[in-house]
Amino acid sequence: MDVLEKAGFCEIAKYEESEKEVILKPLKHETIHIYGYPGKKSGLEVPSIRKIKILEPYGNHFRILMLHTTLKEVAGNIPIDSIPINELPEADYYAMGHIHIDYELENNNKPVIYGGPTFPNNFKELEDLKSGCFYIIELGGFTKVTKKTIQLKETLPISIEVTNAVEANEKIISHLNTLNLEDKIILLRIHGTITKGKTSDINFHQIQSHTKQQGAFSFLKNTSKLEIAKPEIDIDLQEKEVEKVEELIIKKYESNNPSDYNQLIFQLMDILSQEKQEDEKSMIFEERLLSALGKTLGVELN
């Protein structure tokens, strides 16, 4: 963006940031004032966004607030740092980015929009959104919001349960033969608990070749819900003993290895026991863990 701005193709929103506050500066176009603040790695922009202020009186101009962050209303139960919409300065249009979803809501009857990806580029985005899109915001004494869908290819979600990995290919290809795959993006989700064979017995190269022969435009697979049956381990422990095992092991470790950091053991165990969300990118999952670990340890982890 800096290169584009210096070349004269765009202008980047400016702001003045101090320890106590962040003053947003307007980009002026006729009767419109545009304000913005950039995103940061691992949601580190949220504390700064809580401090943003706009000095120009609201109502004198049509105000657009552009932010690259996560709203609490969008995050839901996902354990990431976010900010409620009612903590943001008043605006006539909130142009939001960062979360790759197509999402509309209102704040005091003003549109708040995550435009979503123009072209979805991974399994979850294609499965959830089906296509790309963008929004046109028209002004004329009122605000008109128009969503434009971009669907260059049709997506075909397919979900198949697998328990026998040895026979999985035959089952999957047999099902594919009942469908019209011509010029479609195939989204194959394999789920279930394998009781015979192993995941490597599933020949995805063969399946992909079959979809290509059937004229499919593209093939994507997802095995996040495919598991191997785990043998049950019978341990004869009393209920009270089970609850104490973890605590006893840690206490024994603390006695043999005295350290001020021992008080953080349980907190760190809780953080490290977090699971990767379905279709959550590994980089995002890693950043989320590092952010939580950094807060607990009182250090910045990159």
C-alpha positions, 0 to 999 in steps of 0.5 A, spaced: 500 500 500 505 504 501 508 503 494 501 504 491 500 511 495 507 513 493 505 512 486 499 516 486 494 510 485 491 511 492 491 515 499 492 511 506 488 513 512 492 517 517 492 517 524 496 519 530 497 514 536 499 515 543 499 511 549 492 514 551 489 515 544 489 514 537 486 520 533 484 518 526 485 523 521 479 524 515 481 523 508 476 528 504 472 527 498 467 532 497 462 531 503 465 524 505 470 523 510 473 517 510 477 514 517 481 508 517 486 504 522 490 498 519 490 491 522 495 487 526 498 480 527 494 476 532 489 481 533 494 486 536 490 492 533 484 491 538 487 495 544 489 500 539 482 500 536 479 501 543 482 508 544 480 511 537 477 518 537 474 522 531 475 530 533 470 532 527 463 533 529 459 527 527 453 529 522 457 534 519 459 530 513 458 523 511 462 518 515 465 512 513 469 508 518 474 502 515 477 497 520 481 491 519 479 487 525 474 482 528 467 485 531 465 481 537 458 480 534 462 476 528 467 472 533 461 469 537 464 463 541 471 463 537 476 465 542 480 471 539 480 478 541 475 482 538 471 489 539 463 490 540 460 494 535 458 499 540 465 501 542 466 504 535 465 511 534 459 513 530 459 512 523 454 512 517 458 506 514 462 501 517 467 498 512 470 492 515 475 487 513 479 481 516 474 476 517 473 472 510 465 472 511 459 475 507 456 479 513 451 484 514 449 488 520 446 494 523 449 499 528 444 505 529 440 503 523 447 504 519 450 499 515 456 494 518 459 490 512 464 484 512 464 484 504 467 477 504 473 474 499 472 477 492 474 470 490 474 464 495 480 460 495 480 455 500 475 449 502 471 452 508 470 459 504 468 455 498 463 451 502 460 456 506 460 462 501 459 458 495 462 464 491 465 471 491 462 477 492 462 485 493 458 491 495 456 497 492 454 503 497 450 508 494 449 515 497 443 520 495 440 522 501 440 515 503 444 509 503 443 504 499 447 497 500 447 492 494 451 486 494 454 483 487 455 476 487 461 473 483 460 466 481 465 463 475 464 456 477 458 452 481 461 448 487 458 441 489 459 440 496 459 432 497 460 429 504 461 421 505 462 417 511 468 412 511 469 407 516 473 402 512 479 405 509 480 399 504 474 400 501 473 407 501 475 409 494 470 404 491 465 407 495 467 414 494 468 413 486 461 410 486 458 416 489 461 420 484 458 416 478 451 418 480 453 426 480 454 431 474 461 433 476 462 437 469 465 444 470 464 444 477 468 445 483 468 439 487 468 439 495 469 432 498 468 432 505 470 425 508 468 424 515 467 418 520 471 413 525 476 408 521 475 401 524 479 398 518 485 400 515 488 407 515 487 414 512 493 412 507 489 407 504 485 412 501 488 414 494 486 421 493 490 421 487 485 416 484 479 420 486 482 426 484 484 423 477 477 420 476 473 427 478 478 430 472 476 424 467 468 426 469 470 434 467 470 437 474 474 444 474 477 443 480 477 438 486 478 439 494 478 435 499 477 435 507 479 430 512 478 434 518 473 430 521 476 423 519 479 419 525 482 413 527 478 408 532 482 408 538 483 402 543 480 403 549 485 402 555 482 400 562 485 403 568 482 401 574 482 407 578 478 410 583 474 416 581 477 421 587 484 418 584 483 420 577 481 427 579 488 427 583 492 424 578 494 430 574 495 434 580 499 429 584 504 429 578 505 436 577 506 437 585 511 431 584 515 435 579 514 442 582 518 439 589 523 436 584 524 442 580 522 448 584 521 455 580 517 461 580 514 459 573 511 453 576 505 457 578 503 458 571 503 450 569 496 449 569 494 456 565 499 453 560 496 446 560 489 450 559 492 454 553 496 448 550 490 444 550 486 448 545 484 445 539 484 447 532 478 449 529 475 446 523 478 449 517 482 454 521 488 455 518 494 453 521 498 460 521 491 463 525 491 457 530 499 458 531 498 466 532 492 465 537 496 460 541 502 464 541 498 470 543 494 467 549 501 464 551 504 471 551 499 474 555 500 469 560 507 469 560 507 477 560 512 477 553 511 478 546 511 472 542 512 472 534 
